[in-house]
């Protein structure tokens, strides 16, 4: 009689343990999915949402930020994707408005078959912009959009954004795009 009761208690304990472990596993998968979905890019955000995300990224002394924070954007061949950038005017000894500009260049081809010039053609919007007037302490946000042609190599090129205050270098940052196959 005692062995049947002990066996029943053990099987109930085992079932409870399995249920708890499955709950933790599902919660872990959900959290990992949410963390990695932030690497999608900025294309799904409205202008206001993008500006809010970028403004949250700025610290007291950050002159330039790139969204997403991970610096990695997954893009499928043939689809439009984007990253957000933010420039904050922290020029000392200045008052009023200063003029900024930026340029987006291909810093590294990674293991791409294409050369830098061909990868640069993937940029749809945001290759460069000039005469950006930013008041001291204010920020400027912009989206850089790119589209990888179907048939391009599956690789991870790096883009660099150089920011200038007038003619002087101000800040720089980089992001990578991981090229994924086109959806079928």
C-alpha positions in Angstrom: 0.0 0.0 0.0 2.8 2.4 0.9 4.7 1.8 -2.4 1.6 2.7 -4.4 1.1 5.9 -2.5 4.8 6.8 -2.9 4.7 6.0 -6.6 1.6 8.2 -7.0 3.3 11.1 -5.2 6.4 10.7 -7.3 4.5 10.8 -10.6 2.5 13.9 -9.5 5.8 15.6 -8.6 7.2 14.6 -11.9 4.2 16.0 -13.8 4.3 19.3 -11.9 8.1 19.6 -12.6 7.6 18.9 -16.3 4.7 21.5 -16.5 6.9 24.1 -14.8 9.9 23.4 -17.0 7.7 23.7 -20.2 6.4 27.0 -18.9 9.9 28.4 -18.4 10.9 27.1 -21.9 8.0 28.8 -23.6 8.7 32.0 -21.7 12.3 31.9 -22.7 11.5 31.3 -26.3 9.1 34.3 -26.2 11.7 36.6 -24.7 14.4 35.5 -27.2 12.0 36.1 -30.1 11.3 39.6 -28.8 15.0 40.4 -28.3 15.9 39.3 -31.8 12.9 40.9 -33.5 14.4 44.4 -32.5 17.1 43.7 -35.2 14.5 44.1 -37.9 15.2 47.8 -38.6 13.3 51.0 -38.7 11.0 50.5 -41.7 8.0 49.4 -39.7 8.1 52.5 -37.4 6.3 55.8 -38.1 8.4 59.0 -38.2 7.2 59.8 -34.6 8.0 56.3 -33.3 11.4 56.4 -34.9 12.2 59.8 -33.5 11.1 58.6 -30.0 13.3 55.5 -30.3 16.3 57.6 -31.3 15.7 60.2 -28.6 15.6 57.5 -26.0 19.0 56.2 -27.3 20.7 59.6 -26.8 22.8 60.0 -23.6 24.1 63.3 -22.2 27.1 63.2 -24.5 26.0 61.1 -27.5 26.5 63.1 -30.7 25.3 60.4 -33.0 23.2 57.2 -32.7 22.0 54.5 -35.1 18.8 52.5 -34.7 18.5 49.6 -34.1 21.0 49.5 -31.2 22.3 46.2 -32.2 23.9 47.7 -35.4 22.7 44.6 -37.4 19.7 44.7 -39.7 18.4 41.6 -41.5 17.2 42.2 -45.0 15.7 39.8 -47.5 16.7 40.1 -51.1 14.2 42.3 -53.0 12.7 43.9 -49.9 13.1 47.5 -48.6 14.6 47.9 -45.2 16.0 50.9 -43.3 18.0 52.1 -40.3 17.4 55.3 -38.3 20.1 57.8 -37.5 20.1 60.6 -35.0 22.4 63.6 -34.9 22.5 65.8 -31.7 24.1 69.2 -31.8 26.5 69.3 -28.9 29.0 71.8 -30.3 30.6 73.8 -27.6 31.2 77.5 -27.9 28.3 77.8 -30.4 25.0 79.5 -30.2 21.9 79.3 -32.4 22.0 76.9 -35.3 24.8 74.9 -36.9 24.9 73.2 -40.3 25.6 69.5 -40.4 25.8 66.9 -43.2 26.3 63.2 -43.4 27.4 60.6 -45.9 26.8 56.8 -46.0 29.6 54.7 -47.4 30.4 51.0 -47.8 33.1 50.4 -45.2 33.5 46.6 -45.8 32.1 44.1 -48.3 32.3 41.3 -45.8 32.2 38.1 -47.7 30.1 39.6 -50.5 30.9 38.8 -54.1 29.9 42.3 -55.1 32.4 45.2 -54.8 31.9 48.3 -52.8 30.5 50.3 -55.7 27.8 47.7 -56.4 26.9 47.4 -52.8 26.6 51.2 -52.6 23.8 51.0 -55.2 21.7 49.1 -52.7 21.1 52.4 -50.9 17.8 53.8 -52.0 17.6 56.9 -49.8 20.1 58.4 -47.4 23.4 58.2 -49.3 24.1 61.7 -48.1 22.4 64.9 -47.0 23.8 68.4 -46.7 22.8 71.7 -45.0 21.0 70.1 -42.1 20.3 73.0 -39.6 20.3 71.9 -36.0 20.0 74.2 -33.0 22.3 73.7 -30.1 21.0 70.8 -27.9 18.4 69.7 -30.6 18.4 66.5 -32.6 17.8 65.5 -36.2 16.5 62.1 -37.2 16.5 60.4 -40.6 16.0 57.0 -42.2 18.5 55.4 -44.5 16.7 53.0 -46.8 18.2 50.2 -48.8 17.1 47.4 -51.0 19.2 44.3 -51.8 18.5 43.0 -55.3 17.3 39.4 -55.7 20.3 37.3 -56.7 22.8 39.2 -54.6 25.2 37.2 -52.5 24.2 36.2 -49.0 26.7 38.1 -46.9 27.0 40.9 -44.3 28.5 44.2 -45.6 29.2 47.1 -43.3 28.1 50.6 -43.9 29.7 53.6 -42.2 28.0 57.0 -41.6 30.3 60.0 -41.4 28.8 63.1 -39.9 30.3 66.6 -40.4 29.7 69.9 -38.6 30.3 72.3 -41.3 33.4 70.9 -43.0 34.9 69.3 -39.8 34.3 65.7 -38.9 31.8 65.5 -36.1 30.9 61.8 -35.5 30.9 58.4 -37.1 29.1 55.1 -36.7 28.5 51.9 -38.5 25.9 49.2 -39.1 25.8 45.9 -40.8 23.1 44.4 -43.0 22.8 40.6 -43.1 21.4 39.6 -46.5 18.9 36.8 -46.4 17.4 34.9 -49.3 14.2 36.3 -50.9 10.9 34.9 -49.8 9.5 32.3 -52.1 
